[in-house]
Amino acid sequence: MATLKLTIFKAKVLKDGRHKIRIAVCHHQETSYIVTRFIIDNLSQFKNGQVVKRPDAAMMNMKLRKILNDYQEKLDSIKNVEMYSCTQLRSILTATGDTQTAPTFQAVANEYIEQLNKSGRENYAKLIERNCRYFTEFSKGDFLLSDINPMIVENYSNFLRHTKGIGETTIGMMMSRTRTIVNRGVKQQLVKYDINPFAYYKIKTAPVREVDLSIENIIKIKNYRPDSKKLKVARDLFMLSFYLCGINLADLLQVDFRNVDHVEYIRKKAVNLKQSDQRIVIPIPTAATPIIQRWMNKNTGRLDFGYKFTYSNFYRYLTRNLNGMADELNIKEKVVYYSARKSFAQFASELGIPDGVIDYCLGHSDKSRGVIRYYTKVREKQAEVAVNRVIDYVEHPDKYKDFLEMRADIMMMRV
């Protein structure tokens, strides 16, 4: 519990031997001081928190009591006092600004959530909302953005780990989202830190999801002809994503396929992300045409499976049916929608397609150097070559057997 009291700091003596009267802020077994304008001539003029042995003692005590009461009233109005360090409390008490209008963690998060929803990223918005609920539970209310410090970050991580029992991978993702909100406040100049709250906290990255499939299993799925509609939908969406360079489901469901020979889009996941805000143009290969024709709504041009599910429910429905498909095909590897994307990227890499071209196909930021990356038409042509080569590999795997063995040997010699 934080306390305030009038005191003299004996070690701090003015050049003329006098002493300033201070207010001691005691909190978490630490003490910080607020200096007042009142000065006594020597230590004998201050006893038990009051000025004594001076003609103006009564007047000084009255004014000092008024100052102390004002600070006490301000201290009592601070929510979640226990979350602050002693130094932070002193800074809040002496701040001249209106802390009621200062930006809070929740306020910055709410603005971000609204922006995500407007841009169609509802799923990520829900993750941010979930993160905010945990942070609010941890801090026992809203929290000033300016008061978040490395100790708060570390304590929040421990709260997730020990109080909520959350696993390390999920903690890493939640701390990353917390950092995103803090960084938004910094970028919007709502807050300025002497030390960034995440300066000493290392966010553990999630392990890479090993969900890419072998060429044999991709061929099994390609040749699969199920009887039930739900498994047809699962098979067709998986293969269509694979044929279109692993396009995300949210983006695929928004494509207008009427009278086009290519897919052109900006990844929903990358909207408003500076490093990835690029338009992707992918040719529609011949192998994808039957799938599109089977499910395309002629009025809208979009894929229509006759379901009225929300996106989240449809994604769960698809995941469940992909599992059912894997069981029927006796595929032991984990099969999820994302497997199509990972498998495309893996095959493209094995076939020697440059990383920059693969990045473009996947909608990642182009990490390659050189002027060529700025020529969109060149990238589009390279993407077409990449798609055709990967599909040809799936259609005729034996044709590439010698090449892949030779390339594997070369890569081994580079290690």
RODO-2510 file (C-alpha; in nm, 4 decimals, decimal comma):
residues 415
     n   res          X          Y          Z
     1     m     0,0000     0,0000     0,0000
     2     a     0,1381     0,3404    -0,0984
     3     t     0,1743     0,6071     0,1713
     4     l     0,2709     0,9750     0,1814
     5     k     0,4355     1,1673     0,4618
     6     l     0,6237     1,4927     0,5209
     7     t     0,9905     1,4414     0,5902
     8     i     1,3436     1,5789     0,5772
     9     f     1,6095     1,4020     0,3711
    10     k     1,9071     1,4497     0,6019
    11     a     2,1643     1,3613     0,3360
    12     k     2,0382     1,6407     0,1109
    13     v     2,1669     1,9672     0,2522
    14     l     2,1646     2,3048     0,0781
    15     k     2,4936     2,4947     0,0482
    16     d     2,3925     2,7252     0,3328
    17     g     2,3152     2,4290     0,5618
    18     r     1,9350     2,4533     0,5358
    19     h     1,6982     2,1676     0,4421
    20     k     1,4034     2,1429     0,2024
    21     i     1,0878     1,9778     0,3306
    22     r     0,9879     1,6844     0,1112
    23     i     0,6977     1,4471     0,0705
    24     a     0,8105     1,0851     0,0925
    25     v     0,6272     0,8472    -0,1431
    26     c     0,6613     0,4993     0,0094
    27     h     0,5596     0,2031    -0,2041
    28     h     0,6785    -0,1570    -0,2551
    29     q     0,9484    -0,1077     0,0126
    30     e     1,0939     0,1809    -0,1872
    31     t     1,0899     0,5550    -0,1255
    32     s     1,0848     0,8433    -0,3695
    33     y     1,0629     1,2119    -0,2836
    34     i     0,8636     1,5134    -0,3966
    35     v     1,0386     1,8388    -0,3090
    36     t     0,8252     2,1231    -0,1718
    37     r     0,9155     2,4954    -0,1740
    38     f     0,9374     2,5085     0,2049
    39     i     1,2800     2,5246     0,3740
    40     i     1,3893     2,5040     0,7396
    41     d     1,7084     2,6479     0,8828
    42     n     1,8177     2,3345     1,0690
    43     l     1,6998     1,9868     1,1648
    44     s     1,5716     2,1021     1,5045
    45     q     1,2908     2,2930     1,3299
    46     f     1,1232     1,9732     1,2055
    47     k     0,9809     1,7009     1,4305
    48     n     0,7261     1,4219     1,3734
    49     g     0,6268     1,5519     1,0332
    50     q     0,5715     1,9085     1,1450
    51     v     0,7609     2,2387     1,1485
    52     v     0,8471     2,3539     1,5016
    53     k     1,0418     2,6306     1,6801
    54     r     0,9720     2,8928     1,4147
    55     p     0,7514     3,2036     1,4278
    56     d     0,5841     3,0986     1,1010
    57     a     0,5523     2,7301     1,1964
    58     a     0,1707     2,7292     1,2098
    59     m     0,1409     2,8926     0,8688
    60     m     0,3971     2,6546     0,7125
    61     n     0,2251     2,3492     0,8628
    62     m    -0,1124     2,4597     0,7298
    63     k     0,0235     2,5023     0,3771
    64     l     0,2230     2,1784     0,3926
    65     r    -0,0858     1,9899     0,5121
    66     k    -0,2831     2,1338     0,2179
    67     i    -0,0146     2,0138    -0,0270
    68     l    -0,0011     1,6703     0,1360
    69     n    -0,3819     1,6372     0,1263
    70     d    -0,3879     1,7309    -0,2426
    71     y    -0,1323     1,4627    -0,3222
    72     q    -0,3203     1,2114    -0,1059
    73     e    -0,6422     1,2844    -0,2938
    74     k    -0,4606     1,2328    -0,6222
    75     l    -0,3079     0,9091    -0,4943
    76     d    -0,6495     0,7793    -0,3870
    77     s    -0,7852     0,8405    -0,7379
    78     i    -0,5212     0,6232    -0,9052
    79     k    -0,6561     0,2857    -1,0097
    80     n    -0,4472    -0,0282    -0,9616
    81     v    -0,1819     0,1400    -0,7483
    82     e    -0,0091    -0,1913    -0,6874
    83     m     0,0767    -0,2172    -1,0567
    84     y     0,3061     0,0862    -1,0397
    85     s     0,6578     0,1212    -0,9132
    86     c     0,7403     0,3848    -0,6539
    87     t     0,9083     0,6037    -0,9173
    88     q     0,6058     0,5760    -1,1443
    89     l     0,3733     0,6825    -0,8646
    90     r     0,5859     0,9888    -0,7986
    91     s     0,5751     1,0781    -1,1687
    92     i     0,1962     1,0420    -1,1776
    93     l     0,1508     1,2518    -0,8647
    94     t     0,3690     1,5340    -0,9940
    95     a     0,2344     1,5254    -1,3522
    96     t     0,0609     1,8483    -1,4484
    97     g    -0,1407     1,6931    -1,7343
    98     d    -0,4855     1,5423    -1,7007
    99     t    -0,4295     1,1709    -1,6568
   100     q    -0,7989     1,1089    -1,7178
   101     t    -0,7555     1,1975    -2,0853
   102     a    -0,4175     1,0307    -2,1325
   103     p    -0,4186     0,7410    -2,3820
   104     t    -0,4742     0,4009    -2,2286
   105     f    -0,3839     0,0541    -2,3492
   106     q    -0,7497    -0,0323    -2,4098
   107     a    -0,8181     0,2911    -2,6013
   108     v    -0,5330     0,2255    -2,8462
   109     a    -0,6398    -0,1379    -2,8774
   110     n    -1,0034    -0,0404    -2,9464
   111     e    -0,8969     0,1917    -3,2278
   112     y    -0,6880    -0,0888    -3,3789
   113     i    -0,9710    -0,3432    -3,3443
   114     e    -1,2087    -0,1072    -3,5234
   115     q    -0,9588    -0,0630    -3,8060
   116     l    -0,9095    -0,4403    -3,8373
   117     n    -1,2832    -0,5003    -3,8594
   118     k    -1,3230    -0,2343    -4,1276
   119     s    -1,0490    -0,3941    -4,3360
   120     g    -1,2099    -0,7381    -4,3139
   121     r    -0,9637    -0,8880    -4,0657
   122     e    -1,2288    -0,9924    -3,8136
   123     n    -1,0426    -1,3026    -3,6954
   124     y    -0,7311    -1,1094    -3,6006
   125     a    -0,9499    -0,8423    -3,4381
   126     k    -1,0966    -1,1143    -3,2148
   127     l    -0,7459    -1,2242    -3,1140
   128     i    -0,6603    -0,8663    -3,0142
   129     e    -0,9862    -0,8448    -2,8156
   130     r    -0,8993    -1,1683    -2,6346
   131     n    -0,5545    -1,0352    -2,5553
   132     c    -0,7057    -0,7152    -2,4138
   133     r    -0,9370    -0,9125    -2,1853
   134     y    -0,6385    -1,0944    -2,0362
   135     f    -0,4390    -0,7729    -1,9973
   136     t    -0,7343    -0,6001    -1,8286
   137     e    -0,7728    -0,8964    -1,5922
   138     f    -0,4011    -0,8792    -1,5149
   139     s    -0,3994    -0,5026    -1,4530
   140     k    -0,7399    -0,5068    -1,2756
   141     g    -0,8711    -0,2355    -1,5058
   142     d    -0,7514    -0,0128    -1,7856
   143     f    -0,3912     0,1027    -1,7818
   144     l    -0,2214     0,4198    -1,8980
   145     l    -0,0066     0,3470    -2,2010
   146     s     0,2697     0,5652    -2,0596
   147     d     0,2858     0,3532    -1,7450
   148     i     0,3682     0,0269    -1,9207
   149     n     0,7317    -0,0567    -1,8530
   150     p     0,9632    -0,3606    -1,8748
   151     m     0,8547    -0,4794    -1,5303
   152     i     0,4852    -0,4677    -1,6293
   153     v     0,5632    -0,6640    -1,9477
   154     e     0,7513    -0,9313    -1,7539
   155     n     0,4759    -0,9547    -1,4908
   156     y     0,2075    -0,9866    -1,7590
   157     s     0,3985    -1,2714    -1,9209
   158     n     0,4225    -1,4485    -1,5839
   159     f     0,0498    -1,3889    -1,5259
   160     l    -0,0324    -1,5648    -1,8539
   161     r     0,2057    -1,8488    -1,7721
   162     h     0,1299    -1,9160    -1,4052
   163     t    -0,2157    -1,7723    -1,3361
   164     k    -0,3859    -1,8550    -1,6660
   165     g    -0,1822    -2,1686    -1,7420
   166     i    -0,1196    -2,0719    -2,1049
   167     g     0,1467    -2,2530    -2,3093
   168     e     0,4691    -2,0886    -2,4214
   169     t     0,3777    -2,0722    -2,7910
   170     t     0,0486    -1,8958    -2,7181
   171     i     0,2188    -1,6626    -2,4706
   172     g     0,4631    -1,5651    -2,7448
   173     m     0,1774    -1,4775    -2,9793
   174     m    -0,0113    -1,2839    -2,7103
   175     m     0,2957    -1,0864    -2,6076
   176     s     0,3575    -1,0075    -2,9738
   177     r     0,0046    -0,8654    -3,0007
   178     t     0,0595    -0,6658    -2,6820
   179     r     0,3760    -0,5209    -2,8331
   180     t     0,1823    -0,4345    -3,1492
   181     i    -0,0593    -0,2196    -2,9478
   182     v     0,2250    -0,0489    -2,7597
   183     n     0,4094     0,0203    -3,0856
   184     r     0,0955     0,1687    -3,2394
   185     g     0,0817     0,4140    -2,9519
   186     v     0,4452     0,5074    -3,0135
   187     k     0,3977     0,5472    -3,3908
   188     q     0,0915     0,7651    -3,3367
   189     q     0,2973     0,9779    -3,0949
   190     l     0,0528     0,9089    -2,8144
   191     v     0,3339     0,8016    -2,5856
   192     k     0,7113     0,8357    -2,5629
   193     y     0,9276     0,5947    -2,3647
   194     d     1,2777     0,6475    -2,2311
   195     i     1,3060     0,2677    -2,2293
   196     n     1,0758     0,0666    -2,4551
   197     p     0,8609    -0,1690    -2,2431
   198     f     0,9773    -0,4637    -2,4541
   199     a     1,3449    -0,3669    -2,4502
   200     y     1,4425    -0,6598    -2,2253
   201     y     1,1699    -0,9070    -2,3152
   202     k     1,2402    -1,1686    -2,5782
   203     i     0,9262    -1,2977    -2,7455
   204     k     0,9559    -1,6660    -2,8162
   205     t     0,8731    -1,7406    -3,1763
   206     a     0,6300    -2,0175    -3,2533
   207     p     0,7819    -2,3304    -3,4028
   208     v     0,7394    -2,3606    -3,7779
   209     r     0,4285    -2,5601    -3,8563
   210     e     0,5413    -2,8787    -4,0300
   211     v     0,2261    -2,9245    -4,2352
   212     d     0,3656    -2,9514    -4,5884
   213     l     0,2787    -3,2805    -4,7577
   214     s     0,4839    -3,5230    -4,9607
   215     i     0,4447    -3,5302    -5,3375
   216     e     0,2799    -3,8730    -5,3041
   217     n     0,0084    -3,7364    -5,0751
   218     i    -0,0548    -3,4292    -5,2902
   219     i    -0,1067    -3,6659    -5,5845
   220     k    -0,3496    -3,8718    -5,3727
   221     i    -0,5556    -3,5612    -5,3007
   222     k    -0,5401    -3,4480    -5,6645
   223     n    -0,6760    -3,7822    -5,7841
   224     y    -0,9365    -3,8092    -5,5057
   225     r    -1,2982    -3,8239    -5,6256
   226     p    -1,5248    -3,8410    -5,3183
   227     d    -1,8999    -3,9016    -5,3304
   228     s    -2,0135    -3,6698    -5,0503
   229     k    -2,0426    -3,2966    -5,1100
   230     k    -1,8539    -3,2005    -4,7939
   231     l    -1,5477    -3,4001    -4,9003
   232     k    -1,5717    -3,2656    -5,2550
   233     v    -1,5645    -2,9117    -5,1148
   234     a    -1,2661    -2,9976    -4,8949
   235     r    -1,0711    -3,1592    -5,1789
   236     d    -1,1511    -2,8837    -5,4317
   237     l    -1,0660    -2,5928    -5,2005
   238     f    -0,7395    -2,7569    -5,1005
   239     m    -0,6311    -2,8195    -5,4593
   240     l    -0,7507    -2,4772    -5,5781
   241     s    -0,5386    -2,3121    -5,3097
   242     f    -0,2422    -2,5268    -5,4173
   243     y    -0,2903    -2,4346    -5,7871
   244     l    -0,3087    -2,0643    -5,6923
   245     c     0,0189    -2,0582    -5,4969
   246     g    -0,1361    -2,1330    -5,1585
   247     i    -0,3834    -1,8441    -5,1546
   248     n    -0,5437    -1,7942    -4,8120
   249     l    -0,9076    -1,8971    -4,7788
   250     a    -1,0257    -1,5466    -4,6863
   251     d    -0,8721    -1,4106    -5,0089
   252     l    -0,9898    -1,7017    -5,2236
   253     l    -1,3534    -1,6554    -5,1223
   254     q    -1,3421    -1,2910    -5,2352
   255     v    -1,2099    -1,3559    -5,5874
   256     d    -1,4394    -1,2767    -5,8812
   257     f    -1,3601    -1,5499    -6,1342
   258     r    -1,5834    -1,4175    -6,4155
   259     n    -1,4038    -1,3702    -6,7479
   260     v    -1,0521    -1,3663    -6,6058
   261     d    -0,7430    -1,5741    -6,6695
   262     h    -0,5658    -1,4640    -6,3544
   263     v    -0,6270    -1,3895    -5,9869
   264     e    -0,5369    -1,0404    -5,8663
   265     y    -0,5556    -0,9447    -5,4986
   266     i    -0,3858    -0,7967    -5,1928
   267     r    -0,3698    -1,0399    -4,9038
   268     k    -0,6251    -0,9547    -4,6356
   269     k    -0,3714    -1,0578    -4,3771
   270     a    -0,1246    -0,8008    -4,5097
   271     v    -0,3576    -0,5021    -4,5494
   272     n    -0,2051    -0,1987    -4,3721
   273     l     0,1258    -0,3787    -4,3241
   274     k     0,3880    -0,1626    -4,4915
   275     q     0,6209    -0,4462    -4,5818
   276     s     0,3572    -0,6601    -4,7510
   277     d     0,1107    -0,4170    -4,9040
   278     q     0,1606    -0,5395    -5,2599
   279     r    -0,0794    -0,6595    -5,5249
   280     i    -0,0357    -1,0226    -5,6298
   281     v    -0,1212    -1,1434    -5,9795
   282     i    -0,1342    -1,5209    -6,0245
   283     p    -0,2324    -1,6933    -6,3520
   284     i    -0,5192    -1,9420    -6,3325
   285     p    -0,3729    -2,2716    -6,4539
   286     t    -0,5755    -2,5138    -6,6636
   287     a    -0,5875    -2,7632    -6,3757
   288     a    -0,7822    -2,5139    -6,1633
   289     t    -1,0519    -2,4382    -6,4213
   290     p    -1,2802    -2,7408    -6,3549
   291     i    -1,2890    -2,6598    -5,9828
   292     i    -1,3784    -2,2961    -6,0466
   293     q    -1,6499    -2,3874    -6,2978
   294     r    -1,7973    -2,6400    -6,0557
   295     w    -1,8491    -2,3940    -5,7704
   296     m    -1,8576    -2,0431    -5,9205
   297     n    -2,1756    -1,8424    -5,8750
   298     k    -2,2506    -1,7012    -6,2215
   299     n    -2,4046    -1,3843    -6,0756
   300     t    -2,1228    -1,2892    -5,8393
   301     g    -1,8265    -1,4757    -5,9851
   302     r    -1,7354    -1,5961    -5,6370
   303     l    -1,7169    -1,9514    -5,5106
   304     d    -2,0521    -2,0592    -5,3695
   305     f    -2,0985    -2,3898    -5,1887
   306     g    -2,4583    -2,3296    -5,0886
   307     y    -2,3729    -2,2769    -4,7212
   308     k    -2,4785    -1,9858    -4,5007
   309     f    -2,1963    -2,0265    -4,2506
   310     t    -1,9926    -1,7406    -4,1094
   311     y    -1,6311    -1,7445    -4,2233
   312     s    -1,5124    -1,8837    -3,8887
   313     n    -1,7697    -2,1630    -3,8925
   314     f    -1,6949    -2,2459    -4,2540
   315     y    -1,3216    -2,2644    -4,1778
   316     r    -1,3886    -2,5091    -3,8948
   317     y    -1,6203    -2,7080    -4,1230
   318     l    -1,3471    -2,7230    -4,3882
   319     t    -1,0806    -2,8270    -4,1369
   320     r    -1,2992    -3,1087    -4,0088
   321     n    -1,3639    -3,2389    -4,3608
   322     l    -0,9965    -3,2172    -4,4571
   323     n    -0,9299    -3,4479    -4,1628
   324     g    -1,1982    -3,6818    -4,2944
   325     m    -1,0402    -3,6749    -4,6394
   326     a    -0,6983    -3,7565    -4,4940
   327     d    -0,8469    -4,0534    -4,3081
   328     e    -1,0093    -4,1900    -4,6256
   329     l    -0,6844    -4,1548    -4,8185
   330     n    -0,4809    -4,3046    -4,5328
   331     i    -0,2598    -3,9953    -4,5163
   332     k    -0,0629    -4,0028    -4,1922
   333     e     0,0668    -3,6473    -4,2265
   334     k    -0,1404    -3,3645    -4,0772
   335     v    -0,3629    -3,2134    -4,3459
   336     v    -0,5005    -2,8629    -4,2971
   337     y    -0,5906    -2,5924    -4,5466
   338     y    -0,2520    -2,4300    -4,4811
   339     s    -0,0839    -2,7502    -4,6014
   340     a    -0,1610    -2,6491    -4,9613
   341     r     0,0360    -2,3268    -4,9172
   342     k     0,3275    -2,4916    -4,7400
   343     s     0,3435    -2,7723    -4,9953
   344     f     0,3437    -2,5322    -5,2891
   345     a     0,6289    -2,3337    -5,1348
   346     q     0,8244    -2,6503    -5,0518
   347     f     0,7921    -2,7949    -5,4020
   348     a     0,8824    -2,4616    -5,5616
   349     s     1,1959    -2,4421    -5,3491
   350     e     1,2942    -2,8017    -5,4306
   351     l     1,2531    -2,7242    -5,8012
   352     g     1,5032    -2,4402    -5,7768
   353     i     1,2605    -2,1498    -5,8115
   354     p     1,4269    -1,8370    -5,6637
   355     d     1,3175    -1,7266    -5,3173
   356     g     1,2119    -1,3848    -5,4469
   357     v     0,9662    -1,5441    -5,6905
   358     i     0,8280    -1,7755    -5,4200
   359     d     0,7865    -1,4751    -5,1891
   360     y     0,5888    -1,2962    -5,4592
   361     c     0,3644    -1,5986    -5,5188
   362     l     0,2926    -1,6279    -5,1476
   363     g     0,2363    -1,2553    -5,1037
   364     h     0,5358    -1,2098    -4,8752
   365     s     0,7542    -0,9025    -4,8833
   366     d     1,0129    -0,9333    -5,1591
   367     k     1,3469    -0,9761    -4,9854
   368     s     1,5467    -1,0079    -5,3076
   369     r     1,7681    -0,7220    -5,4099
   370     g     1,8102    -0,5515    -5,7421
   371     v     1,6035    -0,3440    -5,9815
   372     i     1,4122    -0,6469    -6,1145
   373     r     1,1862    -0,6649    -5,8107
   374     y     1,0272    -0,3358    -5,9101
   375     y     0,9077    -0,4638    -6,2477
   376     t     0,5648    -0,6090    -6,1750
   377     k     0,5231    -0,7637    -6,5214
   378     v     0,8479    -0,9542    -6,4770
   379     r     0,7317    -1,0906    -6,1431
   380     e     0,3960    -1,1922    -6,2907
   381     k     0,5698    -1,3841    -6,5688
   382     q     0,8018    -1,5503    -6,3200
   383     a     0,5006    -1,6479    -6,1071
   384     e     0,3398    -1,8076    -6,4124
   385     v     0,6520    -2,0128    -6,4767
   386     a     0,6662    -2,1151    -6,1099
   387     v     0,3020    -2,2268    -6,1026
   388     n     0,3336    -2,4267    -6,4222
   389     r     0,6519    -2,5962    -6,3056
   390     v     0,5063    -2,6971    -5,9687
   391     i     0,1901    -2,8335    -6,1326
   392     d     0,3963    -3,0189    -6,3924
   393     y     0,5971    -3,1714    -6,1080
   394     v     0,2756    -3,3010    -5,9499
   395     e     0,1512    -3,4306    -6,2863
   396     h     0,4832    -3,5948    -6,3841
   397     p     0,6974    -3,6489    -6,0724
   398     d     0,9249    -3,9069    -6,2403
   399     k     1,0271    -3,6438    -6,4931
   400     y     1,1989    -3,4451    -6,2143
   401     k     1,3488    -3,7335    -6,0202
   402     d     1,7034    -3,7041    -6,1558
   403     f     1,6987    -3,3238    -6,1292
   404     l     1,5876    -3,3304    -5,7656
   405     e     1,8504    -3,5895    -5,6719
   406     m     2,1240    -3,3858    -5,8402
   407     r     2,0069    -3,0636    -5,6738
   408     a     1,9930    -3,2350    -5,3345
   409     d     2,3543    -3,3490    -5,3813
   410     i     2,4614    -2,9952    -5,4726
   411     m     2,2853    -2,8500    -5,1674
   412     m     2,4555    -3,1074    -4,9452
   413     m     2,7965    -3,0029    -5,0783
   414     r     2,7218    -2,6400    -4,9857
   415     v     2,6670    -2,7245    -4,6201
***
